Amino acid sequence: LRQKKFSIPVLTVLVVCKTFADLTPEGTSELDNRNSPKYKLIFFYPQTRAEAARMMFKLADVPFEDIRIFEDEWVELKPTTPFGQLPVLEFDGHKLAQSFAINRYLARKFGFAGNDPLEEAFVDSIADAFNDFFRETIKTVVAAANDDVEDKEAVYNETIVPAKEKLFPPLRQFLSKSNSGYVVGKSLTWADLMISNYFATCEAIFPHFFDGYTDIQNYVKHILNLPKIKQNTPEYKLIYFDVQMRAEPARMMFKLAGVPFEDVRISKQEWPQLKPTMPFGQVPVLEFDGHKLGQSFAINRFLARKFGFAGKDPLEQAYVDSIADGFKDFFEATGKTVLKVGTGEIQDKEAAYNETISPAREKFLPALRKFLKVSNSEYVVGNSLTWADLLISNYFATCQGMFPHFLDGYSDIDNYVKHILDLPKIKKWIAERPKSDFYKCTSYKLFYFNHRWRGEGARLIFAQANVPYDDVRVAAEEWINLKPSDIRRKFSVTPFGHLPVLEFDGNQLGESFAINRYLARQFGLAGNGSLESAYVDSIADAYKDFFEVTGKAVKAIAEGTSANKLRDEVAYTETIAPARDAFLRPLGQFLEKANSGYVVGNSVSWADLIITEYLATCQSLIPGFLDCCPNIEAYVKRIRNLPNIKKWIEERPKTDF
């Protein structure tokens, strides 16, 4: 667990204090810098075992090198440490290991060990008892902090509660005896620092940690609210609109680091009054310690350095900055368009995409691909998460939500985005973060019968675009028996008295081809540019003629409603086969011209989806239906093996047609 890279929610983040007269013994802050040892404290990024030592350095105003390492660095460093463990304190050629030995040494050095030998002994005793509690609970705390447990309450009751019931009663007695707000004597000791910091962590993970022990909870608050501790514990306030965009990477870093912050989300109505109070008349703004830090990239870089997401060394940090600046150019070129599409101000999404998003994409994505290839680690720089990963993945996910084909041709970048957003703490934040109503989110409801036929084209478009919708399947018997008034009441409005019907944003759109074309344009499946869209429409219209000629005969075969097999054969010979040949000939020519596996251009369109669905149905009902055209048969297989389409075909309700 000490080797594991994780972050635990904490309530304290300390920086160097300037004076400590009320906390340190007389004279201890006036050190002779010429003879002072140079301290180097080495530990992982989380607080846990090293935090009490860090706090004592800060409280004593003694400079030290705070070296925080990642898991991959630990493998090389481990053999050089005294016990193959961290933390390690280096000074004057010494390497002191074991966290309690380090804490005790520094406490005696800086005056936090107790005011006399008896107090020191009592401090040691409560520290040793706390150590037992720490050892019994730390694995559970780390696992719960990293969301590696299925039932937090169960592990809490199984591990934390028994350990708590051992330590809390004697701790309560110590506090009652000292009657000073400190665990021993009348002044702060290293035991207070260890206990309060770890207990605050426990409470952040298990909110009912102090149930039944309000006196101990008040003790922890007292320690963490001591002036010299509290004044150096920044209280962060991040101010932005109720959208993701420029502020989301900062929010993500707070969550990843386990550092509490006030997430202030302002409305459009509030903004005119607030604008003059902001550093550049803009948001986001980060407020802390009386400071107001503006500009999103400055905020992100500051937090990244603070929380360990800036890169491991100066060279990595420079590369992270460079890719972040490259992303900034992409964002500035596309952000307004994305925002206007999100708010519904821009209605023609495909035109906006082709005019703005696509050119900017082709500048930035090839460079990003090179960074990912060099790092070979699923992160854009080095072997660990940086703020550049958060910037890119969050915004790209937003772009994909509006333009489902945004990462077409860049499956490596698509996988990278998914990897970052699937990291446990990020995934948890995405699930829990406020759902903004700033964007216009369309809710779709498709009404059709419980078979494929005229409704399946829309379902396939939703599947390919990965857009959620309500798939309402109406029983045929129920539909036949309904009166027009009942239909309007139960199924809203059917514009032409038949199905399918698509409902969205208060609209009811009828006719399957109108529905398919509308959805295709919304989701980027209508062709790239006006000429491709026209070709897609032309082949779709030709398919419609083929469907209208053959549909009844094919449906009769599927339903088994024809009088006998002979009539099926006659229908096939006289109707289906001639129409098939007439349609497949130009279809083959379109495929040959595109030379891409798609009927038009270099990407899938709604024409591909509706054509291959119907041809596959015919092939399943009429053996040998595509034997005449192996190229068409291969085309059908290709489209139906597209990941999203294949998944839908496997999961959709099984029907004959």
Secondary structure by P-SEA (a helix, b strand, c coil): cccccccccccccccccccccccccccccccccccccbbbbbbcccccccaaaaaaaaaacbbbbbbbbcaaaaaaacccccccccccccccccccccaaaaaaaaaaacccccccaaaaaaaaaaaaaaaaaaaacaaaaaaaaacccccaaaaaaacaaaaaaacaaaaaaaaaaacccccccccccaaaaaaaaaaaaaaaaccccccccaaaaaaaaaaaacaaaaaaccbbbbbbcccccccaaaaaaaaaacbbbbbccccccccccccccccccccccccccccccccaaaaaaaaaaacccccccaaaaaaaaaaaaaaaaaaaacaaaaaaaaaccccaaaaaaaacaaaaaaacaaaaaaaaaaacccccccccccaaaaacaaaaaaaaaaccccccccaaaaaaaaaaaacaaaaaaaaccccccccbbbbbbbbbccccccaaaaaaaaaaacbbbbbccccaaaaaaccaaaaaaacccccccccccccccccccccaaaaaaaaaaacccccccaaaaaaaaaaaaaaaaaaaacaaaaaaaaacccccaaaaaaaaacccaaaaaacaaaaaaaaaaacccccccccccaaaaaaaaaaaaaaaaccccccccaaaaaaaaaaaacaaaaaaaaccccccc
